[in-house]
Amino acid sequence: LVSGAKFAVDPTTGVLSVGDDLNREQRSRYVLNVSATDGGRTARRGFVEVIVGIVDVNDNAPTFDALSYAADIPEDIDVGSFVVDADASDLDSGVNSELRFDLIGGGDANSFVVNASSGEIRTRVAFDRETKAEYVFTIRVTD
């Protein structure tokens, strides 16, 4: 096995093995050209193309597209009105990249509702600026 080589073939058994770390986010497919030579007096050689697909594992945490989100809303905004989209992404693929959003910490978070799959924040209650002018809460995204 060559140092740093991704794959190796045992010269006796023909078993293909992984020789180095694989990362689907860097490369999702390898095409290998493998040859075999017989032990005859006049050696014969055969070739085969081996395609190795790399299956994703959940090795990346989702990240928000911004460090924080802010919105100004009128105090007479209707309950259920749109406030802001909390956008996030995940480098994984398939089910490993499906995001789930929720509001944590109670308190101010109870005045809002988040769409669990899209991150869209909407009002849950009526607001009165003279009673409370600013709301701060935490949005969590998991995969």
C-alpha positions in Angstrom: 0.0 0.0 0.0 1.4 3.4 -1.0 1.4 5.9 1.8 -1.7 8.1 1.4 -3.3 5.8 -1.1 -7.1 5.6 -0.7 -7.3 2.0 -1.7 -5.1 -1.1 -2.0 -5.5 -4.5 -3.7 -4.0 -7.5 -2.1 -1.8 -9.0 -4.8 -2.6 -12.6 -3.8 -6.3 -12.5 -3.0 -7.5 -9.5 -5.0 -9.3 -8.1 -1.9 -9.8 -4.4 -2.3 -9.4 -2.5 1.0 -9.5 1.1 2.2 -6.1 2.5 2.9 -6.8 6.1 4.0 -9.6 8.2 5.4 -12.6 8.8 3.1 -14.8 11.9 3.2 -17.9 12.0 1.1 -18.0 15.8 1.4 -14.6 15.9 -0.4 -15.2 13.2 -2.9 -18.3 11.0 -3.3 -17.1 8.5 -5.9 -13.9 6.8 -6.9 -13.3 5.0 -10.2 -10.5 2.4 -9.9 -8.8 0.5 -12.7 -7.7 -2.8 -11.4 -5.6 -5.3 -13.3 -4.8 -9.0 -12.6 -2.0 -11.0 -14.1 -1.9 -14.8 -14.2 1.1 -16.9 -13.4 1.4 -18.5 -16.8 4.6 -18.8 -18.8 3.1 -16.2 -21.1 1.5 -13.9 -18.6 -2.1 -12.8 -19.4 -3.6 -9.7 -17.9 -7.2 -8.8 -17.3 -8.6 -5.4 -16.4 -11.8 -4.3 -14.6 -13.2 -0.9 -13.6 -14.4 -0.7 -10.0 -16.6 2.2 -9.0 -16.7 2.9 -5.3 -19.5 5.1 -4.0 -19.0 6.8 -0.7 -22.1 6.8 1.5 -22.6 9.8 3.8 -22.4 9.6 7.6 -23.6 12.3 9.9 -20.2 13.9 10.5 -21.1 17.6 10.1 -23.1 19.7 12.4 -25.6 22.2 10.9 -24.6 25.8 10.9 -26.7 29.0 10.7 -26.1 31.3 7.8 -25.8 34.3 10.1 -24.4 34.8 13.7 -27.7 36.4 14.8 -31.1 37.4 13.3 -33.0 40.6 14.0 -36.3 41.9 12.9 -38.4 45.0 13.6 -42.1 44.3 13.8 -45.0 46.7 14.4 -46.8 46.3 17.8 -50.1 45.7 16.0 -48.8 42.8 13.9 -51.3 40.0 13.6 -50.7 36.7 15.5 -49.2 34.2 13.1 -47.4 36.8 11.1 -44.0 36.2 9.6 -41.0 37.7 11.5 -37.8 36.2 10.0 -36.3 33.1 8.4 -33.5 31.4 10.4 -31.5 29.9 7.5 -29.1 27.0 8.1 -27.3 24.4 6.2 -25.5 21.1 6.7 -22.7 19.7 4.5 -24.0 16.1 4.9 -26.5 14.7 2.4 -29.7 12.8 2.5 -31.3 12.2 5.8 -28.1 13.4 7.5 -28.8 16.9 6.2 -32.4 17.1 7.2 -32.7 20.1 9.6 -35.0 20.6 12.6 -35.4 24.0 14.2 -36.8 24.8 17.6 -36.9 27.7 20.0 -35.2 27.1 23.4 -35.1 28.8 26.7 -38.7 29.7 27.3 -39.3 33.3 28.3 -39.3 35.5 25.2 -39.3 32.4 23.0 -42.9 31.7 24.1 -44.0 34.7 22.1 -42.9 33.2 18.8 -43.2 29.9 17.0 -40.7 28.3 14.5 -41.5 26.0 11.6 -39.5 22.9 12.6 -38.5 22.1 9.1 -37.9 25.5 7.5 -36.8 27.8 10.3 -39.4 30.4 9.6 -40.3 32.4 12.8 -43.8 33.7 13.3 -45.6 35.6 16.0 -47.5 33.5 18.6 -49.0 36.3 20.7 -50.2 40.0 20.4 -47.5 42.6 21.2 -47.6 45.8 23.2 -44.5 48.0 22.9 -45.3 49.9 26.0 -45.2 46.6 28.0 -42.2 45.1 26.3 -40.1 46.6 23.5 -37.5 43.9 22.8 -37.6 40.1 22.7 -34.5 37.9 22.7 -34.5 34.1 22.3 -32.4 31.3 21.0 -33.0 29.2 17.9 -31.5 25.7 17.8 -31.0 23.7 14.7 -30.2 19.9 14.7 -29.9 17.3 12.1 
